[in-house]
Amino acid sequence: MSEIKLGATLFCYGTEYARHEYDFAECVRQAALAGASGYEIVGTQMLPNYPNVSQEFLGLVQSLKAAYGIGPVGYGANNDKGLMHDRNLTDDEMLADAIIDLKTAHQLGCKVMRAQVMLSPQAFERLAPYAELYDIRVGIEIHNPETPLSPRIQEYLEVIKKTGSQHLGFIPDFGCFAVAPNKAHWLKALEAGVSEEHLEQAASLRYQGIPLEEARTRLNESGAHPAIQSALQGMYGFVQFKPASELPTLLAELKEILPYSFELHGKFHYLGEDLVEPSIPYKEILTVVKESDFSGYLICEYEDELYCGGTTFTKRQLQMVKNLLAD
């Protein structure tokens, strides 16, 4: 059976941090107050000397661990191909950046590093000996619109099996199991003047698999408020969703990649007082995880700029997960 520990990514407090309402210490304190037993730090967001880490910052991490009882358990790397204005980075350059991230994660004391699909399968394979050297398990994040066994992710699975490395694997993001529209985007569209009827129409077009441009045309022809276009883009982009009828297939895919998963990311975009994420079927997902042999952290990840509720929502998320795991 699974052994699940609960943590939070400090990305949950990203909006407060960017507005200078929280400093790093306050982000850690809030994660501890929410009930996290460890946290993920995203290097590009909160490391003053990124991609390196200073002795001063390492001292701060240790002092906060002594004060609040939690420290970094995961490192969010940034595999950014677009650093140059005139070209993408090469695989060699991406690999070099990933090695620097491994060194930084090691200095912070992290045992898991989250990588992204911009790090090609070929570069991922070449990263194995460095991950083994630093003893850090590198997981490719499976993020919406990818699914655990989409063609792109299967390329990484082939690399993992080919190398046989225990330090290469996955980090599934629960957003890829969404079966309903993103509620925060939905509410934002309503506040901007979009009608409920047109939002329902947009969702229906997405469920039917109507191409994006055709969906735009149909909504324009029906007189939808222009603000609907932002919500529609999300429905076809990084917060897309699938019919509930596809959930069994998605959960079967999850079962297949869980043996190669080092960490889970409990993505959520909105949580009411009822502790229900409207778009992501947490009960079904966590049932699969509980019945597996997964051992590691479930990192809660609040992601939406609309309500700036990282503090409240992260507390709710951790409580929701605790309730479901105890059920």
N, C-alpha and C positions, 0 to 999 in steps of 0.2 A: 504493500500500500504506500501511498505518497507520504512525503514529509515536507510540508509546506510552511515556510516562514514568510511573514508579511513585512514588506518594506514600502518605501515611497521614493519616487524620484523627486529631486528638488526642483525639477522642471514644473511640478505642480504649482510652485510659488513664483513662476517665471514672470508673471505680470507684475506682481507686487515688487519683485526684485528689480525689474526694469524701471519701475516708477520710483525707486529708491525708498519705498515704504518698508521693505525688509532688506537687511544686509545678509551676508552668508550665514552668520551666526543665528539670526532670527529664523532663516529657512530651516536650519537644522533643529532648532528648538521647536518649531511648529510641527515638523515631522515626528519628533519624539512625543509631543503632546497628542498627536493624532493616533499614536499607538504603533508606529513603525519600529521595528527592531533593527533596521539598517536602512541606508539610503543609497540611491544612485546619484552621482554627480555628472552633469553634462559639461565636459571640459570647456567647450567654446563659450558656454554661458557664464560660468562662475570661477574659472581659473584666471587670476589676474595676469599670469605669465604664460598663458596657453601658447603653444602646445606643451610647454614645460611647466613644472610645478616648483615653487620656491621653498626653501627651508622654512621661511616665515609662515607660508600657508600650511605646510605640513604640521608646524607647531600649533597653528590655530585648529586644525582638524583634530589633533590629539587633545587639546584643551577642551574642545566642545564634546569630545567623546567622554572625557572624564566628568564633564558637567551634566550631560544629558543621557549618557549611557548608550549612544548609538554612533556608528561611524560609517564610512563609505564601504559598501559591499559590491557595488557595480559601477562601471565607468562607461558613460555614453560617449563613444568616439564620433568624430565628424569626418566622414569620408566624402569630401567635397571635391568633385571633379572640376568645378568652375572657378577655381582660385585665380586663374589667368584670364585676362580680358579677351585674348585672341584665340584660345584653344583650350581643349580639355586636358587635364593632367593625364599622363601616360600611366600604364600599369606599374611601371617601375617607381614613378613618383607617388602613386597611391599606396604602394607597398611601403615605401620609405616613411610616409606619413603615419601609416598604421603601426609601424614598428615604434615610432616615437610615442604614439598613443599607448602602446603596450608598456613602454618604460614608465610613462606617467602613471598609468593604472597600477603598476607594480609598486611605485613609490607611495601611492595613496593607500596601499594595502588591499586593493580590490582583487577579487578572484574571478570576476566575470567582466568581460568587455562587450558592449553592444556595438556591432558594426552594421553597415547598411549595404543595400544592394548596389550602390555605386562602386563598391569594392568588388571588382569582377571575380567570377569563380576562379580564374587563373591566378589572380593576385592572392585570393583567399587561400588557395592551395599552397602557395609559396610562403604564406604567413605561418604555416604550421610549426616549423622548427623554432621560430621566435616565440610563439605562444607557449610552446613547451619549455623553452629556456626560462621565460619569466613565470611559468606555471600559472598562466591565466587562460581561462576558457573563453574563446571568442565565439559569440553567437551572432549569426546574421539575423537581423530583425525581419520578421515576416509581417509586413505592414500593409494594411489596406491600400491599394486594391489587390495586392497579391493574396494568395491563399496558401495553406501549408503544402499543397502539392501542385501549385500552378507551374507551368513550364519553366519559368524563370527560377523558382525555388528548387525545382528538381535538379537543376544544374549544380546547385550547391550541395544537394544531397548526394549526388554522384561523387563530388569531390570528397565529402566526408567519408563515404564508404571506400573510396579509392585509397585515401591516405591512411585510413584506420586510426587517425589521430583522435585521442580522447580530449583534445583541446580545440577541436573545431565542431561547431554545432549550430543551433538555432535559438532565437528568442522570439517566440510567437507573441504578437500584439493582438489582444482580444478584439480590437476594432475590425479585424478582417472577418469576424463572424457576424457583423451587423446584419440584421434582417428588417430594419425599419429606418426611416430618415433620422438624421441628426436633429435632436429636439432643440438644441441651442440655436442652430442655424434657422430652424423653423420659426422659433419665437422672434428671432432678429428680423426675419422677413415680414412677419405679421406687424411688428412695430414700425417697419418701414412703409407699410401701407399695402402689402400684398394680401390678397384675400385667402381665406382658408380653402375655398373652392379651387383656386388656381394652384395652391400648394399640393392639394390632393391630386389634381391633374398631373402635376409634375412628377409626383411620386409614382403615380400609376404608369406614366410613360417610362420611368426608369425600371419599374418592375417588369414591364413588357419587353425591355431590352431595345426600345426605340433609340436610334442613334442620336447623339447630343444635338447636332445641328437641326435635325428634323424636330426634336422636342422643342428647341428654341422657337422654330417657325410656328409650330402649333400653339405654343403659349402666347406668342405675339399676336397671332390671328384671333385668339380668344380674348384679347384685350387685357392680358395680365400686366400688372404693374412692373415697370422695368427692374425694380429691386429683386424680382424673383430670379434674375439671371445669376446672382451670386449663389443663392441656395441651390439652383440647378447645377451650377458648376461643381459644387461640393458633392452632389448626388452622383455625379459621373467621375469624380476625382478621388480624393483621399478620404472621403467619408461616405463612399458609396455603400450600397446595401443590396442584399439578394433576397429573393422570396423565401419565406419561412420553409417552404417545401425543400429547399436546398440545404437546410441546416443539418440533417442527418449525414449528408455527404461531407460537409465541412468538418463535422465532428469526427467522422471516420478518418479524414485526413489528419486531424489533430492527433488522434491515437497513433498514427503511423510515425509522426515526427517527434512525439514526446520523448522517446528513448534517446533522442539526439538533442534534447532541449536543456539548456543550462539555467534558464531563468524565464519567467513569464511576465508579460507586461499587461497589467489590468487596466487597459485604456477605458476612460469614461469621459463623456462630454457634458453630462447633466445628471444630477441626482436630486430628486425631491425628498421631502421628509419621509416618504414611504420607502426610501432606500431601494429604489428600482431604477436601473439604467434603461430608458425607454427603447433604445435601439439595439442593445447588445444582450443576448440571452445568457446572462451569467449563471443561472441555475444549471442549465444544460451543460455549459462549458465546464464549470467546476465539478460537476458530477463525473465527467470524463477524467479530469485531472485527479480527483480523489481516488478513483478506481485504478489509477496507473501506478507506476513505480517512480514517478517524478520526485526528485529531491532537490529542493532549492528555494529561492525566493520568488514570491509573487510580488512584483513591484507595482504599486498603484500609480497610475499616471493620469492626472487630470489635464485635459488638453482642450481649452477653448478660451479665447480672449474676451468673449462677450460679457460674462458676468464677474470676471475677476474674483472668483470664489474659491481660490485654491485652498484656503484654510478650512472653510466650512465643508467644501465638497470632499476634500481628502479625508477628513474625519468620517464623513458619511460613507465614503468608499471602503475604508478599512473596516468599519462596523458592518457594512453590507457583506463583505467577503467573510468576516468572522462568523456572521449569522449563517451564511450558506454552507460554510465548511463544517459548522457544528450541527447542521440539520441532519 
